[in-house]
Amino acid sequence: MRIEDNNDEILVLRKIFKSKLDDLDVKIYQLLREDGRMSDTRIAEKLGVSVTTVRRRRLRLQEKGILQIIGLLLLRAADVAYADVLVKFNQRAKIEDIKNFLAEAIANPRIYEITEYIGGDYDLLLRFFESNLENLKYHIDKFLRDNPIVEEYKVYPAIGSPKAWYRSFKVKF
């Protein structure tokens, strides 16, 4: 990736994040997005700034919770099945029951992302993964079917995520 090729992204991120990120912060993020293990020294070399500047900026972004460097399983590359599941709660569901449901979803090792919605037809998005489609369907149904606060759910098996997690990789041993 060449940083100068991403001027549109820099402009958009600068506008969205307003005073929270400047161009250098965005460029540091872009490099870490491509390689989360990239050292501050290597980032400084690529951007033509001091290592101290990069380290200070990266630490500030991490301390504010804006930047988090994480490990990510590339599900498609690992050839596992995954699906987005939209969940609609029963109108009579109590807040405490919804909190308990969310706690169970967070604790479920087969759910790798949860997004809450305001308004619309659905209240929640759960992203499940499993070794194959048959097991995926079983565990989704096991978690959601017969749950009294779940009025309805729809399962959308995914075939990829071209922008977010659709990266090629090489396994090194």
C-alpha positions in Angstrom: 0.0 0.0 0.0 1.3 3.5 -0.8 0.1 6.1 1.6 -0.1 8.8 -1.0 -2.6 6.7 -3.0 -5.1 7.0 -0.1 -5.8 10.7 -0.1 -9.5 10.2 -0.4 -9.5 8.0 2.7 -7.4 10.6 4.6 -9.9 13.3 3.7 -12.9 11.2 4.7 -11.4 10.1 8.0 -10.2 13.6 8.8 -13.8 14.9 8.2 -15.4 12.1 10.3 -13.0 12.3 13.2 -12.7 16.1 13.0 -10.1 17.2 15.6 -9.4 13.7 16.9 -7.2 12.6 14.0 -4.9 14.5 11.8 -3.2 13.3 8.5 -0.2 11.8 10.4 -2.5 9.9 12.8 -4.5 8.5 9.8 -1.3 7.5 8.0 -0.1 5.7 11.1 -3.4 3.9 11.3 -3.3 2.9 7.6 0.1 1.3 8.0 -0.9 -0.5 11.2 -4.1 -1.7 9.5 -2.0 -3.3 6.8 0.5 -4.8 9.3 -0.3 -4.5 13.0 3.1 -5.8 13.9 4.9 -2.9 12.1 7.4 -1.3 14.4 7.4 2.4 15.3 10.8 2.6 13.6 9.5 1.2 10.3 6.5 3.5 10.4 8.7 6.5 11.0 10.9 5.4 8.0 7.9 5.1 5.7 6.4 8.4 6.8 9.6 10.4 7.1 9.2 11.4 10.7 11.0 10.6 13.9 10.4 7.4 15.8 9.5 9.5 18.9 6.8 11.2 17.0 5.3 7.9 15.8 5.5 6.3 19.2 3.9 9.4 20.9 1.1 9.6 18.4 0.4 5.8 18.5 0.4 5.7 22.3 -1.9 8.7 22.5 -4.4 7.1 20.0 -4.3 3.8 22.0 -4.7 5.6 25.4 -7.8 7.4 24.1 -9.2 4.1 22.8 -9.3 5.3 19.2 -6.7 2.8 18.0 -6.5 -0.8 19.1 -4.0 -3.2 17.7 -5.6 -6.6 17.6 -5.2 -10.1 16.2 -7.8 -11.1 13.7 -8.9 -14.5 12.4 -9.4 -14.3 8.7 -12.5 -16.6 8.5 -12.6 -16.9 4.7 -8.9 -17.6 4.5 -9.3 -20.3 7.2 -12.2 -21.8 5.1 -14.8 -21.7 7.9 -18.4 -20.9 7.6 -19.8 -17.6 9.0 -23.1 -15.7 9.0 -24.7 -12.5 10.0 -27.8 -13.0 12.1 -30.3 -10.2 12.6 -32.3 -10.5 15.8 -35.6 -8.8 16.7 -36.5 -8.8 20.4 -40.0 -9.4 21.7 -41.6 -6.1 22.4 -42.4 -7.2 26.0 -38.8 -8.2 26.7 -37.5 -6.6 29.9 -34.3 -4.6 29.9 -32.7 -7.0 32.4 -33.5 -10.0 30.1 -31.9 -8.1 27.1 -28.8 -7.4 29.2 -28.6 -11.1 30.2 -29.0 -12.1 26.5 -26.2 -9.7 25.5 -24.0 -11.2 28.3 -24.6 -14.7 27.0 -23.9 -13.5 23.4 -20.6 -11.9 24.5 -19.6 -15.1 26.3 -20.5 -17.3 23.3 -17.2 -18.3 21.6 -18.9 -18.8 18.3 -20.1 -15.1 18.1 -17.3 -12.8 17.1 -19.1 -9.6 16.7 -22.3 -8.0 18.1 -23.8 -4.7 16.9 -26.8 -3.1 18.5 -29.3 -1.1 16.4 -31.6 1.8 17.3 -34.9 1.7 15.4 -35.4 -0.3 12.2 -36.8 -3.8 11.9 -34.0 -5.6 14.0 -32.4 -4.8 17.3 -29.1 -6.7 17.0 -26.6 -8.2 14.6 -24.8 -11.3 15.8 -21.9 -12.7 13.7 -21.4 -16.4 14.1 -18.7 -18.7 12.8 -18.2 -22.5 12.8 -16.3 -25.2 10.9 -19.1 -25.8 8.3 -22.6 -24.6 7.4 -24.3 -27.6 9.1 -22.6 -26.8 12.5 -23.2 -23.1 11.9 -26.9 -23.6 11.5 -27.1 -25.9 14.5 -25.3 -23.4 16.9 -27.3 -20.4 15.6 -30.6 -22.2 16.2 -29.4 -23.6 19.5 -28.6 -20.1 20.8 -31.7 -18.3 19.4 -34.6 -20.8 19.0 -37.0 -21.0 21.9 -35.4 -18.0 23.6 -38.5 -16.1 24.9 -37.1 -12.6 24.2 -36.3 -13.4 20.6 -39.3 -12.7 18.4 -37.6 -13.3 15.1 -34.1 -13.9 13.5 -32.8 -14.0 10.0 -29.6 -15.8 9.0 -27.4 -14.6 6.2 -24.5 -16.9 5.4 -21.5 -14.8 4.4 -19.2 -15.5 1.4 -16.7 -12.8 2.1 -16.0 -9.3 3.3 -14.2 -7.6 0.4 -13.2 -4.5 2.2 -12.8 -5.3 5.9 -11.3 -8.8 6.3 -10.7 -10.1 2.8 -6.9 -10.0 2.9 -4.6 -12.6 1.4 -2.1 -14.0 3.8 0.8 -16.4 4.0 1.1 -18.9 6.8 4.6 -19.0 8.3 5.8 -21.7 10.6 
